[in-house]
């Protein structure tokens, strides 16, 4: 099997054709690398020979040092890199007009993790909408979806719940690469924008991530965390710790009030495919329940082909809500700059999941409706798929 080569690996071969000598800004994080371990910004600085005018950073900052949502990063001149770093996740979520002075091209290299709630691709859609009609071309250096491009999970987000965690009607596990996601956005919003995708090579839709995982955000330290994330992110909408402040974020789930043995017993009784549950105690050093011992569970993926994270964590939350009705609660806003709706509704893209859990409906009771949405979605996005 041919080793996967990402867009950044193939850029030197096509650089003169698609970039030439035009002045550009680069959207990336400091940890994004090519196959040889060289940071993306260094590759572009070498190729551009002075025409890379700025780096634009997304959530968590260019240095990937901001732990949680709604923690802004400042813009600054990076003396070591010799370039202006301008934050898209600062006082505002979109550029100032002056950022475009002298910029003809925007090069984008996001490390997405295959889950809609991860803000990078949604934020880029917001950016493309802002750029529409402004005459700046966009080049996407594509990276394969680390969760594969075939398996889809969770309900679609609805337009009345669009936000920085939902800019398109896609399911939680969306199955798209960055180039496909942004191409779909171009069509969905009818944008006046030229977008070129430098496709990855040697990847097929059934493959999971391979290569060096370089921490796209502080609490996404490994592929293991990404595998559970499409469901584990639901915990952010509850008072159950998602393991932030530990070395196993999203794999751990717990709270001081949970009976871990009882929870594990109930989860095992459900026979959720591809998952194993271990009763666990842990103490977050920051975030929810910081400094307190949490009782809960370690979710281990025993078979990633069978594992369905959204179903698994839906049932985990439902069981906690059922077993501990006096202590379990939904988090209150704000969440990712939304100040009215419950965070769980923003995460899920509607109130469907919250209301189903409140009624103690097993996942089987909502599965058919979700699967109908997913089938319709798969047909909708099929024209934008770049890989087989």
C-alpha positions, 0 to 999 in steps of 0.5 A: 500500500502506498504511504499517504502523502498529504497536500503539504507533501505534494505542494512543492511539485505544484507550487509554481503552478498554483501559487507562483510569486503571489503574496499569501497568508497561511492558516495553520498550527505550529504542530502541523508537519509534512511527512519529513517532520518539517513544520508546514510554516517552514515549508511555506517560508522556504517555498515562498521566498519572502511572499509569505506575509502572515500566519493566521491561527485558529482556536487554541492559538498558533502554539496550541497552548490554549486549553479550552473554548472561549480562551482568546489568543492574541495577534503578535509578531513572532520574532523567531519565525520572522512573521506576523501571527494574526489570531482568528480566535481573539477579540473577533472570529473574523479578520480585519479588512487590513489583514488582506492588504497585499494578500492575493492568496490564502493557503490553508492546512488544517489538522481536522479530527473528523468530528463536526464540533471540532472548530477548525473546519467550521471556522474556515467555513466562516472565513470563506463566507467572509472572503466571498467576493473579495478576490482572494483565492484559497488553496487547501492542503488536504489531509485525510480524515483520521476517522476514515471517510466512510463511517458516519455517526450522529444527527445532522446539525440544523441551520437554526443551530449553526455556530462555530461548531456547526456551519453545515448540515453534517452529522457529528462524524462527517466522513469528509476531508478538509478539501471536501468539507470546504468544497461542500461549503462553497456550494452550500452558501453559493460563495464567490470564491476560487478554491483549489484543493491539493489532494492527498495521495495514497489514501482511500476512504476506508483508512484511518490515520497513519503517521505522526500525531502532532497534537492539533489541540491540547486535549486531542493528544492521540488518535485514541482520543480522536476515535472516541471524540464524536461521542465523548464531546457530548460530555462537554454539554454536561457536568460529567468530566470529559477527562480534561486536566488528565492525560486521557481526555475524552477516554475518561468520563466521570464525576464525584457523584457517580457510582463507577461499578454500577455505571460500568455494569449498566454499560456492559449490559447494553453490549455496545459494539467495539467498546470496553469499560473499566471503572476508574477514579481520576482527579482533573488538574483543571476544568470540571471538578478540578482538584476533586476525585472523579468516579467514572469509566475509562472507555477503551476501543476494542474494535474501531471498525465496530465502535460507534462513539456517538451511540456509546457516549449517548448511552453513557450519559443516559445511564448517568442521568438515570442513575443519578437524577439528583446530581446530573445536569446539563451545562449552562451557556455560554459555549463557543460564543453562544449565550442562549441555547444549552451547550448540549444543543449546540454540540448536537446541532439541535435539541433532539439528543437532550430531549431524548436523554431527558425522556430516558429513550435508549439510542435504539429509539432514535437510531432510525431517524438519525440513519435516515438523515445520514443516508440523505446527507451521504447523497448530498455530499457525494458530488464533493468527494475527492477520494474513493 
